[in-house]
Amino acid sequence: MKRIALFHLETLMWIDRLGTFAGAAQRLNTTQPAISARVREIEEQLGVPLFQRDGRRMVLTARGRRLVQDCEPLRQGLERALLDASDFAGATGTVRIGSGEIAAASCLPDFIGAIERERPGVTLEIELDLTARLLQQLLAGTRDIVFLAGPVASPGLRTAPIGSVELVWAASPATAASGEFGAAVPVWSLPDHSPLHGVTLSTLEEQGITPRALHTCNNVRMLIEIVARGRGAAVLPETMVRDELARGTLVEVLPRPAHHVHFEAAIRTREREPVILDLFERAARLSIETLPHPRSF
């Protein structure tokens, strides 16, 4: 058994979590042949097969599951003890972060800056996506931490609220001055799976407005650009248009919706990686602050 090392156990864990040798190789910064060699080494030492193929996925056998269950707490405990002894100064590895566009604009820059200063050995891989896909990626193990619009309830997730964002109805000054909002001016929104889309529809109904058209775009920055160029009006996150409102390139055209968009940081309930848990604890202390802003409507 002397040839079984911690990296063998880590390899088993990531194959189990991601379902493929290729996924584990990418996560561990190595090659698929290297992963296959590690599996052969540990199987030869134990004298039993640890994986079986299930379609395109590699699934642990009963003995393989028992091995991972018994050894994983030991591996993580040792890693945690070593990191605690060095006050996480030696923390290394790649942490894959997913975020919605609004959360990314509101809190990610400060979070990334703190990690770069205090955990310089940790590499961050950040990808922006929609909340529904972020949840799928997190539960599938292809993302480690996600920032998403909530609240989200799932037995497989551990979440922490990080604040909320106020919404505003905005248009260009020329659009607002035309006095034709809702009749001749189109309304823009994120697609129907976004909280902003629901707020857009409910506000229009409350105001008795039937827009000429309701267009969608899946990028908030592009929505802001479209609206600022006088191509319509939209419900937008106040934090992302605060500067435009202050400069007067955008103005508010309807009362602010009572509904705010709430955000959460999330990891898997079964997550035990010390570095990921450390970053999640930091993420849980984030606060998206909506500063008071004079209403122009």
C-alpha positions as CSV (number, residue, x, y, z in Angstrom):
1,M,0.0,0.0,0.0
2,K,3.0,2.3,0.3
3,R,2.5,3.5,-3.3
4,I,-0.9,4.9,-2.6
5,A,-0.6,8.6,-2.1
6,L,-2.9,11.5,-1.4
7,F,-3.1,12.4,-5.1
8,H,-4.6,9.0,-5.8
9,L,-7.4,9.7,-3.4
10,E,-7.9,13.2,-4.8
11,T,-8.1,11.7,-8.3
12,L,-10.8,9.2,-7.2
13,M,-12.8,12.1,-5.6
14,W,-12.8,14.2,-8.7
15,I,-13.7,11.4,-11.1
16,D,-16.6,10.5,-8.8
17,R,-17.7,14.2,-8.6
18,L,-17.3,15.0,-12.3
19,G,-18.1,11.6,-13.8
20,T,-15.3,11.5,-16.4
21,F,-11.6,11.0,-16.5
22,A,-11.3,14.0,-18.8
23,G,-13.2,16.2,-16.3
24,A,-10.9,15.1,-13.4
25,A,-7.8,15.7,-15.6
26,Q,-9.0,19.3,-16.3
27,R,-9.8,20.0,-12.7
28,L,-6.4,18.6,-11.5
29,N,-4.4,20.4,-14.2
30,T,-3.1,17.2,-15.7
31,T,-3.8,14.8,-18.7
32,Q,-6.4,12.1,-19.1
33,P,-3.7,9.4,-19.6
34,A,-2.2,10.5,-16.2
35,I,-5.6,10.1,-14.6
36,S,-6.0,6.7,-16.1
37,A,-2.6,5.7,-14.8
38,R,-3.4,6.8,-11.3
39,V,-6.6,4.7,-11.4
40,R,-4.7,1.7,-12.6
41,E,-2.0,2.1,-9.9
42,I,-4.5,2.2,-7.1
43,E,-6.6,-0.7,-8.5
44,E,-3.4,-2.8,-8.9
45,Q,-2.5,-2.1,-5.2
46,L,-6.0,-3.0,-4.0
47,G,-6.6,-5.8,-6.4
48,V,-10.2,-4.7,-7.2
49,P,-11.8,-2.5,-9.8
50,L,-12.9,0.8,-8.5
51,F,-14.9,2.2,-11.5
52,Q,-17.3,0.9,-14.1
53,R,-18.6,2.6,-17.2
54,D,-22.2,3.9,-17.2
55,G,-22.8,5.4,-20.6
56,R,-20.4,8.2,-21.0
57,R,-19.7,8.5,-17.2
58,M,-17.4,6.6,-15.0
59,V,-19.2,5.4,-11.9
60,L,-17.6,4.1,-8.7
61,T,-18.2,0.5,-7.9
62,A,-19.6,-0.3,-4.4
63,R,-16.0,-0.8,-3.1
64,G,-14.9,2.4,-4.8
65,R,-17.7,4.3,-3.1
66,R,-16.7,2.9,0.3
67,L,-13.1,3.8,-0.3
68,V,-13.9,7.4,-1.2
69,Q,-16.3,7.8,1.7
70,D,-13.8,6.4,4.2
71,C,-10.7,8.2,2.9
72,E,-12.1,11.6,1.8
73,P,-12.5,13.0,5.3
74,L,-8.9,11.9,6.1
75,R,-7.5,13.6,3.0
76,Q,-9.4,16.8,3.6
77,G,-8.6,16.9,7.3
78,L,-4.9,16.6,6.6
79,E,-5.1,19.4,4.0
80,R,-7.1,21.6,6.3
81,A,-4.6,21.0,9.1
82,L,-1.7,22.0,6.9
83,L,-3.5,25.1,5.7
84,D,-4.5,26.1,9.2
85,A,-0.9,25.7,10.3
86,S,0.3,28.2,7.7
87,D,-2.8,30.4,8.1
88,F,-3.7,29.5,4.5
89,A,-0.5,31.2,3.3
90,G,0.3,28.1,1.2
91,A,-3.2,27.7,-0.2
92,T,-3.0,26.7,-3.9
93,G,-5.4,25.4,-6.5
94,T,-7.9,26.5,-9.0
95,V,-11.4,27.6,-7.9
96,R,-14.1,27.9,-10.6
97,I,-16.5,30.7,-9.9
98,G,-19.7,31.3,-11.8
99,S,-21.7,34.5,-11.6
100,G,-24.7,36.3,-13.0
101,E,-23.9,39.6,-14.8
102,I,-25.5,41.8,-12.1
103,A,-23.8,40.1,-9.2
104,A,-20.5,40.2,-11.0
105,A,-20.8,44.0,-11.6
106,S,-21.9,44.6,-8.0
107,C,-19.6,42.6,-5.8
108,L,-17.0,40.5,-7.7
109,P,-14.3,43.1,-8.2
110,D,-13.8,43.6,-4.5
111,F,-13.9,39.8,-3.9
112,I,-11.3,39.1,-6.5
113,G,-9.1,41.8,-5.2
114,A,-9.2,40.4,-1.7
115,I,-8.4,36.9,-2.9
116,E,-5.4,38.1,-5.0
117,R,-4.0,39.9,-2.0
118,E,-4.6,37.3,0.7
119,R,-4.5,34.0,-1.3
120,P,-2.0,34.6,-4.0
121,G,-1.5,30.9,-4.7
122,V,-5.2,30.4,-5.6
123,T,-6.1,30.7,-9.3
124,L,-9.6,31.9,-10.1
125,E,-11.6,30.9,-13.2
126,I,-14.6,33.1,-13.6
127,E,-17.4,32.7,-16.0
128,L,-20.6,34.7,-16.4
129,D,-23.9,32.9,-17.1
130,L,-27.6,32.7,-16.3
131,T,-28.8,31.6,-12.9
132,A,-30.4,28.4,-14.1
133,R,-27.2,27.2,-15.8
134,L,-25.1,28.3,-12.8
135,L,-27.2,26.1,-10.6
136,Q,-26.8,23.1,-13.0
137,Q,-23.0,23.7,-13.2
138,L,-22.7,23.9,-9.4
139,L,-24.6,20.7,-8.7
140,A,-22.7,18.9,-11.5
141,G,-19.4,19.9,-9.9
142,T,-18.2,22.0,-12.9
143,R,-18.4,25.2,-10.7
144,D,-17.2,25.5,-7.2
145,I,-18.8,28.8,-6.0
146,V,-21.6,30.7,-7.7
147,F,-23.1,34.1,-7.2
148,L,-26.8,34.1,-8.3
149,A,-30.1,35.8,-8.0
150,G,-32.1,34.2,-5.2
151,P,-33.5,33.1,-3.1
152,V,-32.6,29.6,-4.2
153,A,-33.7,26.5,-2.2
154,S,-32.2,23.1,-2.9
155,P,-31.1,20.2,-0.6
156,G,-27.9,20.1,-2.5
157,L,-26.9,23.7,-1.9
158,R,-25.5,25.8,0.9
159,T,-26.2,29.4,0.4
160,A,-25.5,32.8,2.0
161,P,-27.3,36.0,1.3
162,I,-25.1,38.9,0.1
163,G,-27.6,41.7,-0.4
164,S,-30.0,43.0,-2.9
165,V,-30.2,45.4,-5.8
166,E,-32.8,48.1,-6.4
167,L,-34.4,48.3,-9.8
168,V,-35.2,51.4,-11.9
169,W,-37.2,52.1,-15.0
170,A,-34.8,54.0,-17.2
171,A,-34.7,55.6,-20.7
172,S,-32.8,58.3,-22.4
173,P,-33.7,61.9,-21.8
174,A,-35.0,62.2,-25.4
175,T,-37.3,59.2,-24.9
176,A,-38.6,60.5,-21.6
177,A,-39.3,64.0,-23.1
178,S,-41.2,62.5,-26.0
179,G,-44.1,61.7,-23.7
180,E,-44.7,58.5,-25.7
181,F,-43.3,55.9,-23.4
182,G,-45.2,52.7,-23.6
183,A,-47.1,53.7,-26.8
184,A,-44.5,54.4,-29.5
185,V,-41.4,53.4,-27.5
186,P,-40.5,49.7,-27.2
187,V,-39.6,48.1,-23.9
188,W,-36.5,46.0,-23.5
189,S,-35.9,43.2,-20.9
190,L,-33.8,40.3,-20.0
191,P,-35.3,36.9,-21.2
192,D,-38.3,35.5,-19.4
193,H,-36.2,33.3,-17.0
194,S,-34.7,36.4,-15.4
195,P,-36.3,38.2,-12.3
196,L,-36.1,41.5,-14.2
197,H,-38.5,40.1,-16.9
198,G,-41.1,39.4,-14.3
199,V,-40.7,42.8,-12.7
200,T,-41.0,44.4,-16.2
201,L,-44.3,42.6,-16.9
202,S,-45.9,43.3,-13.5
203,T,-44.9,47.0,-13.6
204,L,-46.4,47.5,-17.1
205,E,-49.6,45.8,-15.9
206,E,-49.8,48.0,-12.8
207,Q,-49.3,51.1,-14.8
208,G,-51.8,50.1,-17.5
209,I,-49.1,50.3,-20.2
210,T,-49.2,48.2,-23.3
211,P,-45.8,48.7,-25.0
212,R,-45.5,48.7,-28.8
213,A,-43.1,45.8,-28.5
214,L,-41.3,43.9,-25.7
215,H,-37.8,42.9,-26.9
216,T,-35.4,40.8,-25.0
217,C,-31.6,40.7,-24.7
218,N,-29.5,38.4,-22.5
219,N,-26.8,41.0,-21.7
220,V,-27.5,43.8,-19.2
221,R,-24.6,46.0,-20.5
222,M,-26.1,45.8,-24.0
223,L,-29.6,46.7,-22.6
224,I,-28.1,49.8,-21.0
225,E,-26.5,50.8,-24.3
226,I,-29.7,50.3,-26.2
227,V,-31.7,52.3,-23.8
228,A,-29.1,55.1,-23.5
229,R,-29.2,55.4,-27.3
230,G,-32.9,56.2,-27.2
231,R,-34.1,52.9,-28.5
232,G,-36.6,52.2,-25.7
233,A,-37.0,51.8,-21.9
234,A,-36.1,49.0,-19.5
235,V,-36.0,47.9,-15.9
236,L,-32.3,48.0,-15.0
237,P,-30.3,47.4,-11.8
238,E,-29.7,50.7,-10.1
239,T,-26.1,49.7,-9.2
240,M,-25.3,49.3,-12.9
241,V,-26.8,52.6,-14.1
242,R,-26.0,54.8,-11.1
243,D,-23.3,56.7,-13.0
244,E,-25.6,57.2,-16.1
245,L,-28.4,58.5,-13.9
246,A,-26.0,60.9,-12.1
247,R,-24.7,62.2,-15.5
248,G,-28.1,62.5,-16.9
249,T,-27.5,60.2,-19.9
250,L,-30.4,58.1,-18.4
251,V,-33.4,59.2,-16.5
252,E,-36.1,57.4,-14.6
253,V,-39.5,57.2,-16.4
254,L,-41.7,55.3,-14.0
255,P,-41.7,54.8,-10.2
256,R,-39.1,52.3,-9.0
257,P,-40.5,48.8,-8.6
258,A,-41.0,47.6,-5.0
259,H,-39.4,44.3,-5.9
260,H,-35.6,44.1,-5.4
261,V,-33.3,41.4,-6.8
262,H,-31.7,39.4,-4.0
263,F,-28.4,37.7,-4.4
264,E,-26.7,34.7,-2.8
265,A,-23.3,32.9,-2.8
266,A,-23.7,29.2,-3.1
267,I,-21.6,26.0,-2.8
268,R,-22.6,22.3,-2.7
269,T,-23.8,21.0,0.6
270,R,-21.3,18.2,0.4
271,E,-18.4,20.5,-0.4
272,R,-15.4,19.7,1.8
273,E,-12.4,21.3,0.0
274,P,-10.7,23.6,2.5
275,V,-9.8,26.3,-0.1
276,I,-13.3,26.4,-1.5
277,L,-14.8,26.6,2.0
278,D,-12.4,29.4,2.9
279,L,-13.4,31.4,-0.2
280,F,-17.1,30.7,0.4
281,E,-16.8,32.1,4.0
282,R,-15.3,35.2,2.5
283,A,-18.0,35.4,-0.1
284,A,-20.7,35.1,2.6
285,R,-19.3,38.3,4.2
286,L,-19.8,40.3,1.0
287,S,-22.5,42.9,1.0
288,I,-24.1,44.4,-2.1
289,E,-25.0,47.9,-0.9
290,T,-27.7,49.9,-2.6
291,L,-26.7,53.5,-1.8
292,P,-29.5,56.1,-1.6
293,H,-30.0,57.8,-4.9
294,P,-32.2,60.8,-5.6
295,R,-35.3,59.7,-7.6
296,S,-35.8,61.8,-10.7
297,F,-39.3,60.6,-11.3
